[in-house]
Amino acid sequence: MIKKICSIFLILNLLGQSLLFAQTISDISPKSNNYQAIKLAVKNHYLSVNSNKEFTGDSFLKRSDAAIMAYKLDKAIQSNKLSLTKVQIDELTKLSRTFKPFILETEKLKKSTASKLSELEHNQKVIINDLTNVNESLKNQLISMKKEHNDHVLYLSVGIITAGILGIMTGL
């Protein structure tokens, strides 16, 4: 019995929806391979649909949802109201197998996204470093050009003064 309860809790965690009221499902086609499994899970209050009657099977499990499911499961165990038929347990097992590939794909995407984010952060640091180096180089070039400009102005001034003095001296 403990194994069955643990299995149910694990399945509920994997499925990622809170236990609310059973409703019709508008975003899953009745022709879908998973429709009957999802419909039964909603009907038996294992999973729920949102206010738009959508199952949204691609949404992530929130920690608060998992805590609520664990709490409700614990209360049901303590009150001895937890009684699942073999058909329900088999259906939950089928649901867990149905959603396992989706969960594995989601985990792969999560790891891939984390890897890409890490790469982007590294590239951002490289770009910032490059921009800092270019900025410093431009600042140094500007300082050098100002110094050269001041030197040219000084040489030009000395040249004009010298020419003026020579002009005065030759004119005497």
Steps between C-alpha positions, in 0.01 A plus 500: 500500500787740583655434158170585332467823698858601420441418132188717496684789663786471251257491206314806628829687535600407148172609349521850642141615560305573816205290608186706428173430320448282193398695192489452127829537319510752215869500400551125451347335196290188569704342219822549698667180624509651849141630511343207687778492759474876556118490508504226767758689707285815490180303571659333803637835629864393462552799271294807412426736216524878520212749485509486117444122520854444372718220635828682414706185523821683417496718813756441773427364846526775762645415838180631658293257288723211605466604865120515469494155338725359774279659767177361348658157456622503861153602626338224294744242637443614859122491462510160326299649213762406245363212307594456140382219286739293293359670190581844645851391596552352154372824346738706714784273393396548137491878554849499648630309198314733262651812653849361564632584149362854536667542838831364368483736200424790733802413713718485187373841391562637848861379494549631146358837597726516806800419282407767246445753779843423640652545154317832456624622839856409400464678165358804676805514730732471197314781320510723808873435534556576130296822524694605808830441316382690191376787718833517683690489170286781353548708815879455476496590129296813575746605770788440257327698224434791737867500601605497133253780426641707786855431378404610146340817632814570703731439199278715279502778760878481532529502121275806465685686775835406347382613156380824653829560673696418183272728303562783741873438499530487124289810463733714709 
